[in-house]
Each structure stands twice: as C-alpha cells, then as structure tokens.
Amino acid sequence: MNIKTFFTILLSLSVFLFSNLTRNNNTVIDSKTNLIWQDNIDSKKKNVKWANAVRYCKDLRLDGYTNWKLPNIIELLSIVDKSKYNPAIYSTFKNVSPLYYWSSSPYVSNPINSWGVDFGTGNDGAYNKSHSIYIRCVHSNDKK
C-alpha cells in the first residue's frame, strides 16, 4: 500500500467515525469539519471545464450563503463513503452523479491536470482541465 492510499483510507475512516452530516434544503452541513456542501440539482447535472468550475463556485449563491469555492482534494475525499459503490458518497447527499468531480488541487507533476474524485468508486485521480466533469462546491461555515 502506498502512502497516498494509506492517507485516503485514514481520511475516509476518520470522516466515517467523526463526521456529522445533516441536510438543510440544498446543502449538506458537516458540523465536525465546519463545511457546508452544495447539494442542489446542479450537483448532479452541471459538468464543465476546470476554469469554469472555479468560476461557478465563486459566483454561487445558495441557501443564503456566498463565498463558495471549489473544494480541495482532501475536502472532496472527506465525503467519500468507501463502503458504498455507485455512488460512493454518504447517503445524506441526494444529488449525485456516480462520475468524476473536480477539486481545486493542482496535479503537480502535470499542470494541465487537476485532482478529482470518481464518485462511482470513490477513487481519486488526475483529470485534464480541458475536460468537462461535475462540480460540488463547498463553503466554510465560519463565514456567510
């Protein structure tokens, strides 16, 4: 097992044990991480290139919240449920495509790529920024 796989498993386990997810209209709130997740219809229907995903999250206004962003890879992996498949995400989320979702984290060895998560399997990988894949924005609950 490589170090990345180890940390992915550790993160998934810690979220499973310590997360506290609740649904609120078009969002899912994790009171342990203090993150609020977008979970409206766009979360399962909108797929765009990476630059448009960044812009979409920046402009998002949802359930009274502004200051949304494209999640980094660690944040995005925190909602993966490895005990499930197709989709591999906690059941609190209702609007899910079991496909690839963007993160804001760059893929350092090849800057034309960015990290993302396949919510069919829960695996992460690098995706070319010119491809269109899905978006799930995140908001830190410490600011409105």
Helices and strands as residue ranges (DSSP letters): H 3-18, E 21-24, E 27-30, E 35-38, H 42-45, E 47-48, H 50-59, H 73-77, E 100-106, E 113-118, E 123-128, E 133-134, E 138-140
